[in-house]
Amino acid sequence: MADNNDLITAHVLAASLNLAVDTIWRYTRENKIPYVDLGNKQYRYRYADVIKALAGSTVRENEPLYEIDPNKKYTYQDYLELPEEPGYRFEILEGMLVRDPSPNVMHQRVSRRLQRILEDYFWQADPGGEIFNAPLDVTFQDITVVQPDVFYISGEQKPIVKEKRIDGPPKLVVEVISPSTSRKDRLKKMQIYQKTQVQHYWLVNPDDRSLECFSLRDSIYAIVASGMDEDVVEHPDFPGLVIELKALWQT
């Protein structure tokens, strides 16, 4: 059990109380337990203070943090008004609000390593372009808001770069698949990116250790490059771009 006098994380507190971490986040948001806000969405707790706050109360694990209305068509303005949900992130896919858990450590490792490879390549190939990463909003009209893991805006696309978001289709979008997002990334998001004419869409799967590169051919995605495990992937539309996959999977 945690020392009563020490500040502890939500995960340690959840383990000490035999509760789900989601329950700790919900109680934090609802101000049902005392916490210390360290800034940048970092929260800490004192075990003894939490026990006092919960004395005599009934803890319910399964209440949703935010009630999503399946019949509502959400907009970008609705998205901006959503409450903060520590441990989760929201997107709107053609009016449908979706909520996914924050990515795990391996997801972030793979994403950052691929981002560095792309930054090095486009620094030479397109000095006016930029590589961005989540969490940064990309909007398509008013009913789709996504946060791609990594994406490339070419130098010619500068007008779509706004102060707080990217308003239009990037040249390249990369999604790093996790078990909770696989279906969404392969189906709904692929349909949206194809419809909005995102020229290149890559899917990276750390569990399968695979990379699939799709490109628009006559306005339809076709796979143009792929690899697994320790393959070396070269993309036909980006001369000189070489991705050694084994570098992505190292722990």
WOPE-V595516 format. One record per helix or strand. SS is the DSSP state (~ for helix, > for strand). FROM is the first residue (numbers start at 0). TO is the last residue. If there is no record, write none. Layout:
ss=SS from=FROM to=TO
ss=SS from=FROM to=TO
This chain:
ss=> from=6 to=7
ss=~ from=9 to=16
ss=~ from=20 to=28
ss=> from=35 to=38
ss=> from=41 to=45
ss=~ from=46 to=53
ss=~ from=75 to=79
ss=> from=87 to=92
ss=> from=95 to=100
ss=~ from=104 to=124
ss=> from=129 to=132
ss=> from=136 to=139
ss=> from=143 to=145
ss=> from=149 to=152
ss=~ from=154 to=159
ss=> from=160 to=160
ss=> from=164 to=166
ss=> from=171 to=176
ss=~ from=181 to=194
ss=> from=199 to=204
ss=> from=209 to=216
ss=> from=219 to=227
ss=> from=231 to=233
ss=> from=241 to=243
ss=~ from=245 to=248
